[in-house]
Structures are given as C-alpha cells and as structure tokens.
Amino acid sequence: MGNSLLRLCEASKGSEAIEALGLGRDQAPLDKSEQFRSAVAQAIESFKPSHIVNAAAYNAVDQAEKEPELAHRVNGEALADLSKLAAHAPARGENPLAIVHYSTDYVFDGQKPKGQAYAPFDPIAPEGVYGQSKLAGEQALAQGSSPSLVLRTSWVFSDHGKNFVKTMLRLAQTQPQLRVVNDQWGAPTSAHAIARATLAIVRQWPINGSRGVPHEVFHLCCEGQTNWHAFACEIIERSRRIAPQLNWTITSKDMIQAIGSQEFAAPAPRPANSHLDCSLTDQTFSLTRPHWSNALDEVLSQLLLKPQDKAS
Ligand SMILES: NC(=O)c1ccc[n+]([C@@H]2O[C@H](COP(=O)([O-])OP(=O)(O)OC[C@H]3O[C@@H](n4cnc5c(N)ncnc54)[C@H](OP(=O)(O)O)[C@@H]3O)[C@@H](O)[C@H]2O)c1
C-alpha cells in the first residue's frame, strides 16, 4: 500500500500535487520503539508534513497467533507512539499534524448474515490476535491527542509485495490442482484504489479549523463482493486470457476445488462475512470507488504485461 501511495504522489502534478516522504522498515521499524520514534521525529522536523499516513502493519494473520506481542507492538503500541509524536509537532496553519491509518475487516467477527454489510459504528469483536492488535491500534489513535482517521479495508491486492492475486498466479503455474475456501465473503480491494481514495481524503480532511480533535473511522473497499474461491477462478481465468503463452498448470475451473473454512483449517479464525459498508465514506468525501473486477483487470495487466518489473 505504501508503494502505491508513493507512486501516486510522484505522479501527482500541478495544483493536485502532493509531496511525500516514504519511510521503510529499515529507517522506521515499528517493532523497535526507540529507533521508530527517533526516525519519525526527525522526519517530522525536516519534512514538516501536514499528514502522516501509516501503511505499515504486521499482517501475517496466522503467524500472529504465535507472536502476539510482536503483533501488538507493531499494530497497537506503535500507533500510540505515532499519535504522541504528531501531537508534539508544530501545527501547520490552522491544523495540527494529522494521522491517517489503515485497519481491517478482522475487527469484526464476521457473523452478520451474508448480504448485510458492516457499518463503521457496528460492534467490534475481533476473533484472532491480528484483529485484536489492529483494534488496539484504532483505540490508541482514538485515545491520542492527534487528529486521526482510520480507514478499514479488506482483501488487499496489488502488483507489489505478497498477496492473494500473486499467490494464485504462482500456484496456477506450478500446481496440478487448487483448493480454495468458498464460505468467506468480502470485497477484494486494490492498493491502488485505496491509495487514490486516500489522496482524495487527505486533500479534504481534517476540515479547516474543526473544533476539538477529530477521531474518525471510515470503511474503504472496492465495490462488489465475492468469495475467495470465485475470486481465485476469476484471477486464473482472466490471467490465462491475458497471457496464454505462460505455462499454466491450472487450465480450467474444474481444477480449482471449492472447500469450506473448516476443511482448510487455518490457524487463525477469519470472518465469514467481511463486507464493509462504504456509503458514509462515499458521501463524506465524494468518492467513486471502482468495482473489484475492474481493479483486478488493472493489476493483472500490470503483472502479466510488464512482469519483468515486478518484485515477487
Ligand atoms: N492485506 C490485506 O488483505 C489487508 C486487509 C485489510 C486491511 N489491511 C491493512 O492495510 C494496511 C496495508 O496492508 P498491505 O496488505 O498493503 O500490507 P503490505 O503490502 O504487506 O505492507 C505492509 C508493510 O509494513 C511493513 N512492515 C511490517 N512490519 C514492519 C515493522 N515492524 N516495521 C516497519 N514496517 C513494517 C512491511 O515491510 P516489509 O515489506 O519489509 O515486510 C510492508 O512494507 C495494513 O494496515 C493492513 O493491516 C490489509
């Protein structure tokens, strides 16, 4: 996500231009409190940002069950540090330094009946360590004295880093058969769509001269929803059409078996219904969000038509 944000900022021009400074894990490790605080404090002093966007997270959902302390440090406590650092920064114009942060559908238990979406103010009930640690981050920001805006999203994919789309492309060229769960529903969302919306939001928030310190939570996903099995079928079928010359080992939908979550038996629980209601976000920031299907086409073209540029 950080990569998509930086690429979009670099491409922004004229009156729409946004200058950005990216800090990676080497410079600002969220698990090393002192190094993190010192790097962020220095960056605030030299760059004088209006906003800090935190796109870093511990998001190894299953591994988090074995490393709860690390997950809580990175996803929870580091946000308290960030809020304090921002609060000590001198205000630019009327607004104090504001934080934009990403959270997840995993803060909900996913038990809402299929077809009903979670609103930002619905009761939260994370079931695993990852969701609990992300909720801790939301709470740290809400209790801090810097303005904060949390964007909960779901099923993120992009042409960069590790994600479901890239995993399916790899498996479809190496495995004779796939098994994918079909009882978890949500909205696949491209990092590019999130980044584009984030920049639109940053231009409008916080409202100039707003009273008190705003702490807000919004939902931000692509339009539409699907389940992981149907998503895998779409990824592989479209990819075979875009790049028929590749050595596909999965050559039909029949080779992608639909299974239930119980059969898959992942170490961490996953919400069955991850559908997030984004209508408040659309109204507040006048956004038009792409359908996941169009966002998928965009990412597959990037991955399959210029694959030599992509990190695995
Ligand atoms: N992926 C999803 O499906 C999903 C769903 C809902 C919400 N979200 C949220 O969306 C946001 C972005 O997720 P993403 O999928 O774009 O993640 P991503 O591509 O995996 O990016 C996470 C980044 O965090 C960095 N990071 C991890 N541990 C760190 C540490 N201790 N110190 C500094 N940096 C560290 C990673 O660095 P390295 O590259 O060096 O590991 C990586 O650059 C996160 O807040 C996540 O919780 C994601």
The ligand as a Tripos MOL2 file, in Angstrom:
@<TRIPOS>MOLECULE
LIG
   48    52     1     0     0
SMALL
NO_CHARGES

@<TRIPOS>ATOM
      1 N1         -3.5830   -7.3330    3.0840 N.am      1 LIG1
      2 C1         -4.8760   -7.3200    3.3580 C.2       1 LIG1
      3 O1         -5.6490   -8.1270    2.8570 O.2       1 LIG1
      4 C2         -5.4440   -6.2740    4.2800 C.ar      1 LIG1
      5 C3         -6.8070   -6.3340    4.6030 C.ar      1 LIG1
      6 C4         -7.3400   -5.3640    5.4460 C.ar      1 LIG1
      7 C5         -6.5230   -4.3700    5.9430 C.ar      1 LIG1
      8 N2         -5.2160   -4.3450    5.6320 N.ar      1 LIG1
      9 C6         -4.3890   -3.2720    6.1960 C.3       1 LIG1
     10 O2         -3.8930   -2.4740    5.1410 O.3       1 LIG1
     11 C7         -2.6290   -1.9400    5.5020 C.3       1 LIG1
     12 C8         -1.6040   -2.2430    4.4170 C.3       1 LIG1
     13 O3         -1.5610   -3.6200    4.2420 O.3       1 LIG1
     14 P1         -0.8840   -4.2860    2.9500 P.3       1 LIG1
     15 O4         -1.6020   -5.5260    2.6520 O.co2     1 LIG1
     16 O5         -0.6730   -3.2370    1.9170 O.co2     1 LIG1
     17 O6          0.4620   -4.7170    3.5800 O.3       1 LIG1
     18 P2          1.8630   -4.9830    2.9410 P.3       1 LIG1
     19 O7          1.8840   -4.7920    1.4760 O.co2     1 LIG1
     20 O8          2.3050   -6.2980    3.4980 O.co2     1 LIG1
     21 O9          2.6720   -3.8210    3.6160 O.3       1 LIG1
     22 C9          2.9210   -3.8010    4.9640 C.3       1 LIG1
     23 C10         4.2160   -3.0660    5.1130 C.3       1 LIG1
     24 O10         4.5070   -2.9970    6.5030 O.3       1 LIG1
     25 C11         5.8780   -3.2100    6.6260 C.3       1 LIG1
     26 N3          6.1990   -3.6940    7.9540 N.ar      1 LIG1
     27 C12         5.8570   -4.8620    8.5160 C.ar      1 LIG1
     28 N4          6.3690   -4.9390    9.7640 N.ar      1 LIG1
     29 C13         7.0370   -3.7770    9.9670 C.ar      1 LIG1
     30 C14         7.7870   -3.2650   11.0230 C.ar      1 LIG1
     31 N5          7.9500   -3.9540   12.1490 N.pl3     1 LIG1
     32 N6          8.3320   -2.0360   10.9030 N.ar      1 LIG1
     33 C15         8.1920   -1.3330    9.7650 C.ar      1 LIG1
     34 N7          7.4920   -1.7580    8.7150 N.ar      1 LIG1
     35 C16         6.9380   -2.9780    8.8170 C.ar      1 LIG1
     36 C17         6.2360   -4.2240    5.5720 C.3       1 LIG1
     37 O11         7.6070   -4.1560    5.3210 O.3       1 LIG1
     38 P3          8.3750   -5.3580    4.5890 P.3       1 LIG1
     39 O12         7.9760   -5.2560    3.1520 O.co2     1 LIG1
     40 O13         9.7960   -5.0420    4.8390 O.co2     1 LIG1
     41 O14         7.8980   -6.6160    5.2490 O.co2     1 LIG1
     42 C18         5.3900   -3.7370    4.4110 C.3       1 LIG1
     43 O15         6.0910   -2.7740    3.6580 O.3       1 LIG1
     44 C19        -2.2910   -2.5530    6.8670 C.3       1 LIG1
     45 O16        -2.6700   -1.6590    7.8640 O.3       1 LIG1
     46 C20        -3.1680   -3.7790    6.9310 C.3       1 LIG1
     47 O17        -3.4720   -4.1320    8.2580 O.3       1 LIG1
     48 C21        -4.6450   -5.2630    4.7970 C.ar      1 LIG1
@<TRIPOS>BOND
     1     1     2 1
     2     2     3 2
     3     2     4 1
     4     4     5 ar
     5     4    48 ar
     6     5     6 ar
     7     6     7 ar
     8     7     8 ar
     9     8     9 1
    10     8    48 ar
    11     9    10 1
    12     9    46 1
    13    10    11 1
    14    11    12 1
    15    11    44 1
    16    12    13 1
    17    13    14 1
    18    14    15 2
    19    14    16 1
    20    14    17 1
    21    17    18 1
    22    18    19 2
    23    18    20 1
    24    18    21 1
    25    21    22 1
    26    22    23 1
    27    23    24 1
    28    23    42 1
    29    24    25 1
    30    25    26 1
    31    25    36 1
    32    26    27 ar
    33    26    35 ar
    34    27    28 ar
    35    28    29 ar
    36    29    30 ar
    37    29    35 ar
    38    30    31 1
    39    30    32 ar
    40    32    33 ar
    41    33    34 ar
    42    34    35 ar
    43    36    37 1
    44    36    42 1
    45    37    38 1
    46    38    39 2
    47    38    40 1
    48    38    41 1
    49    42    43 1
    50    44    45 1
    51    44    46 1
    52    46    47 1
@<TRIPOS>SUBSTRUCTURE
     1 LIG1         1 GROUP 0 **** ****
